[in-house]
């Protein structure tokens, strides 16, 4: 019995020792494995862990606003509720998208396109499914989040343009920044047109970023590091929203533009091009149909006509010819020409708009009545070289340098220009028509306003600009003074004064008086279609009987007040008919508002307060 | 040794009679569990750490209480305990609450029991009692083999049907280990291994798909990196990224961020290893080895076969849980859902190990106890 028990104990001890040794051996195996994982392969797993948990995320900063001269928002920011999906997290994309479709309506086409985008893009990148979904859909998605894996309803930014179409050509619009090379987007928007594009860099600011820890399904658990960005800088413009509105009201349904600026500083108070578009619609993504409508409209709503529309300046160019002649010493201001309604040169007939003829007129009277014959003759006497030289001083053929892209330089022809572009010598007959601002000459409304500003301020360097500058030097100094004799300029001023304020002047109907202040200016009517001799015989067809695209362009360039000019306005109405009948009344309305508001003093008031 | 039979034993004497090495190692491991639960909870006592601490206190109390039960009573009631637990397992089969796809709990209204956990102790008790009365010459006789095999297979099959393959296998291995230590001829074990290997294809066909997947994925985790293999890969990344000295307590990132399921239960070691590194992991393993060593020492002092097999069987059971759990989280064994003793969160699991250690302490207090025959 005792022996048996001892044997049982011995057997147990031996077997238990085997078990214990085996267990120790297995523990050794575990330690070996641990060493492999935590010592030998540690670096590799550390990298894997880092990949697993750290994400770099851009931190968008608020885009800078665009403000008018008083701080009124022309472009601001608003909340935009949008929904994104990360294919990697969603798993069954189709299933999740179908659920989402029950919350936000989606056309079959949009559905297919979204599906394509989700499949094409990198799986780890959130794709925007829809934006501007509204508060209700936003909250519903958040509520149903557990059933919508990978779907995020987020609050983004939306660009807001309170003035809508009125500021469209100035501020332009933005688009969503598209991802490039699979890298995440740093900014929500990028400027696509107008100042949004020109000032894109400073408006965007410096995007920040953060390193975040994410869990296995990509949800952010905590933030590891945050580098705050710098918000985009606001841009303050010289634009006066009230003036801008007045310019649009005056333009009405016309296709044309109005530029209102400060004669001394070049500050642009209004830069209106009609018709316009609503930048609010384009920024959120306009549908293709509406977009092609905008593109194909013969009134060209997408074109900023103030700086990208080029027109023959017509009679508005006559001041240049007059000054060129006076400065060249060809004639004096009291030089007279007898207008019979037609001027013959080189076997060609050049007609005056007044077929009966103006009779005997001096220079100022010729400007006031816009006599063509007087300037045919004067141009020929002066010669293209002197005219071209004078025109350059006033900015013809040169970009004004306004802070918008897409500005056109216009054309100021010269002998060299003719040779370079047509490989032909300059013909004297071409000088004749240049005398009335037709032929090769092309200018933008902005250039006409600049011309007028330099003329009335007698400052050679006035340039239009939209951004408020630190110092506006209003005192003329010697170097920047226009090197044109005062008595010569006075002849031109007299002519423009008479054109508006003397009975018989071409713009007499548009004369105005605000607090005893009046306006002066010059009309222009530009033929689009060549009038044949047969048509002249049978009587010229009236403009309003022609198809719209064959009607004359209407031009007016004015300044006010007459005795101490502060403001200039230029307007060109495409196929408007006549300068005196259409363009002058429009400028009249805008100038009236301008004299009442007096933006130059208004900004001083704001500064004082 | 009349000391133990003295009726009026003071509390001080009772405490002095306990094996404090085992108790201290147990409490240390339990407190490590509390600390990691705290870390996993986001450096917070809720939701796991404080409950684990509470249960640990209760478990230690239960442990000491069990240690003071006369060993004779335990010997006498061994089969009864086994039978009750077997019935409970049948109860789970019939009325069990399904949790995480498996019926493992028996909801008694006030407490949810996991009889399969307790069954390991019941089986060890029953087998130890059986071998107490078997002469060494008869151990390997077929007649004496029938009862232990039934004692092992009956609960194993019920647990397997829950379905909880992992616990069932551990139950069988524990039982077979007792047979081995009881002195059953080596040839039977070799034979069983051959039979086991031969029956593999048959067993494979009867496995649930997720079990098949777990095993397949074990051999090739990349097979399904975002599905079944995901847990293993993520766990390995967690442990591996801990490096030599770890990321620091409370600073583990990988495993706390929902990369792991059941991170506070089965995958608790991943968090531990990530935060405390290789050295910390070695320390934990050393603690377990120390605990098992202290338990084996107990078997050297006891006189009855019941005592020896009970203590050794329970030690094997504890070892198997430690080993399988660690091997699993390190990618050396399939994910079978086995907790890490004392450290993993879970009431039944903690209580079961406390009872097991309580029984060991009980044997240790009464090494020469006359348990009758």
Interface residues (C-beta under 8 A of the other chain):
Chain A: X4 X5 X7 X8 X9 X11 X12 X13 X15 X16 X19 X20 X23 X24 X26 X27 X29 X30 X31 X33 X34 X35 X37 X38 X39 X41 X42 X44 X45 X46 X48 X49 X50 X52 X53 X213 X214 X215 X216 X217 X221
Chain B: X135 X136 X137 X177 X180 X181 X182 X183 X234 X236 X237 X238 X239 X240 X241 X242 X243 X244 X253 X254 X257 X258 X259 X273 X277 X278 X281 X282 X285 X288 X289 X292 X296 X299 X300 X305 X308 X309 X312 X316 X319 X323 X326 X327 X330 X331 X332
